[in-house]
Amino acid sequence: MIDPRTAALLIIDMQNGFIDHDSSLCVAGAEATVTACSKALACARRLGIPVFHVCREYASDGSDVESTRFETWLEGGKPISKACAKADSLDFPEPLAPQDGDRVVVKPRFSAFFGTDVDQTLRSESIGTVVLIGTTTPNCIRSSCYDALSLDYNVVIIEDCTSSRSPEVQAANIEDMAHIGAQVIDLETFLAEGLASVRDVVGEHRAKIGTV
């Protein structure tokens, strides 16, 4: 069982530029998860779990866009930047808007931990578990999951609060993350019992060191 006070919920890249069907960077399954993500946010706040909105904001000249994404970004009208013709491309959908007490973190690459102060902030607040929701599962969720595991955090993924470009991609990536050690739950479980069914795997490991 994980004490909610030692966990944080990271909602990743749930911005209009990744959700709107007209955006060149749209993730096909993201829009369908907005309601589920909204419920997870409300539950986390109710339980006292800190919320981090981890998002992107590309430079208007595209200098910080991933090289492999640059052509799609440019030809699509520069979404997720202030240069985008759609003024709300950077914004969060209203149900997912940050509230007082939430943190907003801009990340330069896929992982929430790459080039940000997320790790330092979590450690300074004695947080040892991260709960991941958002998009896209094979990119930003997966890279954040692996970085968090490498940094010795317990990782929880709320499966139906994440999204991919196809059900097959979603299933394969969830299976891989579960296999490597992420604990996968669904929204119904999170709403009903919070993190009561989640193991403190890192704590269990540390307790056994020197006893084997």
Secondary structure, 3 states (H helix, E strand, C coil): CCCHHHEEEEEECCCHHHHCCCCCCCCCCCHHHHHHHHHHHHHHHHHCCCEEEEECCECCCCCCCCCCCHHHHHHCCCCCECCCCCCCCCCCCHHHCCCCCCEEEECCCCCCCCCCCHHHHHHHCCCCEEEEEEECHHHHHHHHHHHHHHCCCEEEEEEEEEECCCHHHHHHHHHHHHHHCCEEECHHHHHHHCCCCCCCHHHHHHHHCCCC
